[in-house]
């Protein structure tokens, strides 16, 4: 069963997306950004670990100050939460799961029948693929999360166009100049 969280923003300002990734990223944790088709897909370790609608919506609203933004959360491939925002305001949100669903707002520019069909899709990864395609987001970018990119990173399979945001390590190797035990061990020899 698949679970993942991701955030997407359509903008021409790549620098602002980098700043956004740093602002959203929790210190000590990692975020990845993948650009494609005018959209920047953000995968944040903390957002995925929390699986918190409110925190995801807050991140979505921040991202929407850069342009049209979309967020997807799939839990165990059975529940889908997704939302659209623009200019810092929520335009549409939908939650669909085994117990039913709720919708708020109007997704301007999207065919209501196609939208309803996409949201009802099973498994929910199929729903996300259809929704992403309707928005112009790379479907493959919409159906993965932080864990998927972390695995790709660990296996050295990340594509070159993925940006990684994490805490900076030491500036360089540490030099230990005062190590008396070395002098004792090598004295006279």
C-alpha positions as CSV (number, residue, x, y, z in Angstrom):
1,X,0.0,0.0,0.0
2,X,1.4,3.4,-1.0
3,X,1.4,6.6,1.1
4,X,3.0,9.8,0.0
5,X,2.8,13.6,0.2
6,X,3.9,16.2,-2.3
7,X,3.5,19.8,-3.2
8,X,3.7,21.5,-6.6
9,X,3.9,25.1,-7.8
10,X,3.8,26.5,-11.3
11,X,6.1,29.5,-11.6
12,X,8.9,31.0,-13.7
13,X,10.9,32.0,-10.6
14,X,13.2,29.0,-9.8
15,X,15.0,31.1,-7.2
16,X,11.8,31.7,-5.2
17,X,11.1,28.0,-5.3
18,X,14.5,27.3,-3.7
19,X,13.8,29.9,-1.1
20,X,10.4,28.3,-0.4
21,X,12.0,24.9,-0.1
22,X,14.4,26.2,2.5
23,X,11.6,28.0,4.4
24,X,9.4,24.9,4.5
25,X,12.1,22.5,5.3
26,X,12.5,21.5,9.0
27,X,16.1,22.0,10.2
28,X,17.9,18.6,10.3
29,X,15.5,17.2,7.6
30,X,15.7,17.1,3.8
31,X,13.6,18.4,1.0
32,X,13.8,17.6,-2.7
33,X,12.6,19.8,-5.6
34,X,12.1,18.5,-9.2
35,X,11.3,20.9,-12.0
36,X,9.3,19.8,-15.0
37,X,6.8,21.4,-17.5
38,X,6.8,24.7,-15.7
39,X,6.0,23.1,-12.4
40,X,8.3,22.6,-9.4
41,X,7.5,19.5,-7.3
42,X,8.5,19.7,-3.7
43,X,9.0,16.6,-1.5
44,X,9.5,17.5,2.1
45,X,10.5,14.9,4.8
46,X,8.5,16.6,7.6
47,X,5.3,17.0,5.5
48,X,5.4,13.4,4.5
49,X,6.1,12.1,8.0
50,X,3.4,14.2,9.6
51,X,0.6,13.3,7.1
52,X,-1.1,16.4,8.6
53,X,-3.8,18.2,6.4
54,X,-3.4,21.5,8.2
55,X,0.4,21.6,7.8
56,X,0.1,20.6,4.2
57,X,-2.5,23.3,3.6
58,X,-0.2,25.9,5.2
59,X,2.6,24.9,2.9
60,X,0.3,25.0,-0.1
61,X,-0.8,28.5,0.7
62,X,2.8,29.7,1.1
63,X,3.7,28.0,-2.3
64,X,0.6,29.6,-3.9
65,X,2.1,33.1,-3.4
66,X,4.5,32.1,-6.2
67,X,1.8,30.9,-8.6
68,X,-0.8,28.1,-8.9
69,X,-0.1,25.4,-6.4
70,X,-1.4,21.9,-5.8
71,X,-0.9,19.4,-3.0
72,X,-1.5,15.7,-2.9
73,X,-1.6,13.3,0.1
74,X,-2.4,9.6,-0.5
75,X,-2.7,7.3,2.6
76,X,-2.4,3.6,2.1
77,X,-3.7,4.1,-1.5
78,X,-7.2,4.3,-0.1
79,X,-7.5,7.9,1.0
80,X,-6.8,11.0,-1.1
81,X,-6.6,14.6,0.0
82,X,-5.7,17.2,-2.6
83,X,-6.0,20.9,-2.9
84,X,-5.4,23.9,-5.2
85,X,-4.4,27.4,-4.1
86,X,-3.4,30.6,-5.8
87,X,-2.4,34.0,-4.6
88,X,-2.3,32.7,-1.0
89,X,-5.9,31.6,-1.1
90,X,-7.4,28.1,-1.1
91,X,-9.4,27.6,-4.4
92,X,-10.4,24.0,-4.0
93,X,-9.9,21.0,-1.7
94,X,-11.1,17.4,-1.9
95,X,-10.9,14.5,0.5
96,X,-11.9,11.1,-0.7
97,X,-11.6,7.8,1.2
98,X,-13.4,4.6,2.0
99,X,-15.9,6.5,4.2
100,X,-16.9,9.0,1.5
101,X,-15.6,12.4,0.6
102,X,-15.9,16.2,0.9
103,X,-15.2,19.0,-1.5
104,X,-14.8,22.7,-0.9
105,X,-14.5,25.5,-3.5
106,X,-14.5,25.5,-7.2
107,X,-11.5,24.4,-9.3
108,X,-11.8,27.0,-12.1
109,X,-10.8,25.7,-15.5
110,X,-11.2,22.0,-14.8
111,X,-14.1,20.0,-16.2
112,X,-16.3,19.0,-13.3
113,X,-17.2,15.6,-14.7
114,X,-13.6,14.7,-15.4
115,X,-12.6,16.0,-12.0
116,X,-15.3,13.9,-10.2
117,X,-14.2,10.8,-12.2
118,X,-10.5,11.4,-11.4
119,X,-11.2,11.8,-7.7
120,X,-13.3,8.6,-7.6
121,X,-10.5,6.6,-9.2
122,X,-9.0,3.5,-7.5
123,X,-6.4,3.0,-6.4
124,X,-5.8,6.6,-5.3
125,X,-2.5,6.8,-7.1
126,X,-4.6,6.5,-10.3
127,X,-6.6,9.5,-9.1
128,X,-3.5,11.5,-8.6
129,X,-2.1,10.6,-12.0
130,X,-5.4,11.8,-13.7
131,X,-5.5,15.0,-11.6
132,X,-1.9,15.8,-12.3
133,X,-2.4,15.3,-16.0
134,X,-5.4,17.7,-15.9
135,X,-3.2,20.3,-14.3
136,X,-0.2,19.8,-16.5
137,X,1.9,18.4,-13.7
138,X,4.2,15.5,-14.7
139,X,2.1,12.5,-13.5
140,X,5.3,10.6,-12.4
141,X,6.2,13.5,-10.1
142,X,2.7,13.5,-8.6
143,X,2.6,9.9,-7.5
144,X,5.8,9.8,-5.5
145,X,6.8,11.2,-2.2
146,X,9.9,12.0,-0.1
147,X,10.5,8.3,0.7
148,X,10.7,7.4,-2.9
149,X,13.2,10.1,-3.7
150,X,15.2,9.2,-0.5
151,X,15.5,5.7,-1.8
152,X,16.5,6.9,-5.3
153,X,19.1,9.2,-3.6
154,X,20.5,6.3,-1.5
155,X,20.8,4.2,-4.6
156,X,22.4,7.0,-6.6
157,X,19.5,7.0,-9.1
158,X,18.3,10.6,-8.7
159,X,18.0,12.4,-12.0
160,X,20.2,15.5,-12.4
161,X,17.3,17.9,-12.3
162,X,16.5,17.1,-8.7
163,X,17.6,19.8,-6.2
164,X,18.4,18.6,-2.6
165,X,17.9,20.9,0.4
166,X,19.5,19.8,3.6
167,X,21.6,21.1,6.5
168,X,25.1,22.0,5.4
169,X,27.8,19.7,6.7
170,X,31.2,20.9,8.0
171,X,33.0,23.3,5.7
172,X,35.7,20.8,5.1
173,X,37.7,18.0,6.8
174,X,38.5,18.7,10.4
175,X,42.2,18.9,11.1
176,X,43.4,17.7,14.4
177,X,46.6,19.4,15.2
178,X,46.8,18.7,18.8
179,X,47.0,15.0,19.2
180,X,49.6,14.2,21.9
181,X,48.8,10.5,21.8
182,X,50.3,10.3,18.3
183,X,53.5,11.8,19.5
184,X,53.7,9.3,22.3
185,X,53.0,6.4,20.0
186,X,55.6,7.4,17.5
187,X,58.3,8.8,19.8
188,X,61.7,7.5,19.0
189,X,60.6,5.5,16.1
